[in-house]
Amino acid sequence: MTTNTVEQRLSDLEARISKLEKGAISVQPTHKAGATQKKVSAKEYLMTKQLGTETQKTLALGYYLEHMEGLPSFNVDDLVGAFQAAKEKRPKNMNDAVNKNVARGLLMEAAEKKDAKKAWVLTSTGEKHVEDELNK
């Protein structure tokens, strides 16, 4: 390499650094825009919550299904699948656990059935309860 080439390269680099320092060149992030993070599993999600009862676990998994899995509503089969995915013992009477949440105003029946079965959604009170009251 000749001295002239090294000097020219050094001069070019100094000019680029100067522009960067002045904010003339925008630095591109190393990750792709809109790239998604790794999905949280049902088990990982439950571990972020303070859950003592089957009713609380049912509500938290309903929240997980709506907010993490993107389901507009969920039925008993969805909840059973979520309990299995979380490797949690499911309630002996899933409908009872759901109905207790309905009675407390945390869940409500969905407008339409899902797979010919009754479906539920979280109420705004239920969402707030999971987000605020059940956090560790």
C-alpha positions as CSV (number, residue, x, y, z in Angstrom):
1,M,0.0,0.0,0.0
2,T,1.3,3.4,-0.8
3,T,1.4,6.3,1.6
4,N,-1.0,8.3,-0.5
5,T,-3.6,5.5,-0.3
6,V,-3.3,5.2,3.5
7,E,-3.5,9.0,3.9
8,Q,-6.6,9.1,1.6
9,R,-8.3,6.3,3.5
10,L,-7.5,8.0,6.8
11,S,-8.9,11.3,5.5
12,D,-12.1,9.5,4.3
13,L,-12.6,7.9,7.7
14,E,-12.1,11.1,9.5
15,A,-14.7,12.8,7.3
16,R,-17.2,10.0,8.0
17,I,-16.6,10.2,11.8
18,S,-17.1,14.0,11.6
19,K,-20.4,13.5,9.8
20,L,-21.5,10.9,12.4
21,E,-20.7,13.2,15.2
22,K,-22.7,15.9,13.7
23,G,-25.6,13.5,13.1
24,A,-25.5,13.8,9.3
25,I,-25.5,10.1,8.8
26,S,-28.1,8.0,10.5
27,V,-26.8,4.8,11.9
28,Q,-28.9,1.8,11.0
29,P,-29.9,-0.7,13.8
30,T,-28.3,-4.1,13.6
31,H,-31.7,-5.8,13.9
32,K,-34.5,-5.7,11.3
33,A,-37.3,-3.3,11.9
34,G,-40.4,-5.1,13.0
35,A,-38.5,-8.2,14.0
36,T,-40.4,-10.1,16.7
37,Q,-38.9,-11.3,19.9
38,K,-39.1,-14.9,20.9
39,K,-42.6,-15.9,22.0
40,V,-43.2,-16.3,25.7
41,S,-44.4,-19.8,26.6
42,A,-47.5,-20.4,28.8
43,K,-45.2,-21.7,31.6
44,E,-42.9,-18.7,31.4
45,Y,-46.0,-16.4,31.5
46,L,-47.4,-18.1,34.6
47,M,-44.1,-17.8,36.3
48,T,-44.4,-14.0,36.1
49,K,-47.6,-14.1,38.1
50,Q,-48.6,-14.6,41.8
51,L,-51.1,-17.4,41.4
52,G,-52.5,-19.5,44.3
53,T,-55.8,-20.9,43.0
54,E,-57.1,-22.8,40.0
55,T,-59.4,-19.8,39.4
56,Q,-56.5,-17.4,39.2
57,K,-54.5,-19.8,36.9
58,T,-57.5,-20.1,34.6
59,L,-57.9,-16.3,34.4
60,A,-54.2,-15.8,33.8
61,L,-54.2,-18.4,31.0
62,G,-57.2,-16.8,29.5
63,Y,-55.2,-13.6,29.4
64,Y,-52.3,-15.4,27.9
65,L,-54.5,-16.9,25.2
66,E,-55.9,-13.5,24.3
67,H,-52.8,-11.4,24.5
68,M,-49.9,-13.7,23.8
69,E,-51.6,-16.2,21.4
70,G,-53.9,-13.6,19.8
71,L,-57.2,-15.5,20.2
72,P,-60.3,-13.3,20.1
73,S,-62.0,-15.6,22.5
74,F,-61.3,-19.0,24.1
75,N,-63.2,-22.1,25.1
76,V,-62.6,-25.1,27.4
77,D,-60.4,-26.8,24.8
78,D,-58.2,-23.8,24.5
79,L,-57.8,-23.6,28.3
80,V,-57.1,-27.3,28.6
81,G,-54.4,-26.9,25.9
82,A,-52.9,-23.9,27.8
83,F,-52.8,-25.8,31.0
84,Q,-51.0,-28.7,29.3
85,A,-48.6,-26.3,27.5
86,A,-47.8,-24.8,30.9
87,K,-47.4,-28.2,32.4
88,E,-49.9,-27.3,35.1
89,K,-52.5,-29.5,36.7
90,R,-55.8,-28.4,35.2
91,P,-58.8,-27.9,37.3
92,K,-61.0,-30.9,37.8
93,N,-64.0,-28.8,36.7
94,M,-62.8,-26.2,34.2
95,N,-66.3,-24.8,33.8
96,D,-66.5,-24.1,37.5
97,A,-63.1,-22.2,37.5
98,V,-64.4,-20.2,34.5
99,N,-67.8,-19.5,36.1
100,K,-66.1,-18.2,39.3
101,N,-64.2,-15.7,37.2
102,V,-67.5,-14.8,35.4
103,A,-69.2,-14.3,38.8
104,R,-66.4,-11.9,39.8
105,G,-66.8,-10.0,36.6
106,L,-63.3,-10.9,35.3
107,L,-64.5,-13.0,32.3
108,M,-67.7,-12.8,30.2
109,E,-69.3,-15.0,27.6
110,A,-68.2,-14.2,24.1
111,A,-70.7,-13.1,21.6
112,E,-70.2,-16.2,19.4
113,K,-69.5,-19.8,20.2
114,K,-66.1,-21.2,19.2
115,D,-66.1,-24.7,17.6
116,A,-69.7,-25.1,18.7
117,K,-68.7,-24.6,22.4
118,K,-69.3,-21.7,24.7
119,A,-66.4,-19.2,24.6
120,W,-65.3,-16.4,26.9
121,V,-63.3,-13.2,26.8
122,L,-61.7,-11.2,29.6
123,T,-63.5,-8.1,30.7
124,S,-61.5,-4.9,31.1
125,T,-61.7,-5.5,34.8
126,G,-60.2,-9.0,34.3
127,E,-57.4,-7.6,32.1
128,K,-56.6,-5.0,34.7
129,H,-56.7,-7.6,37.5
130,V,-54.2,-9.8,35.7
131,E,-51.9,-6.9,34.8
132,D,-52.0,-5.2,38.3
133,E,-53.0,-7.6,41.0
134,L,-51.5,-10.9,39.9
135,N,-48.0,-9.7,39.2
136,K,-45.1,-10.9,41.3
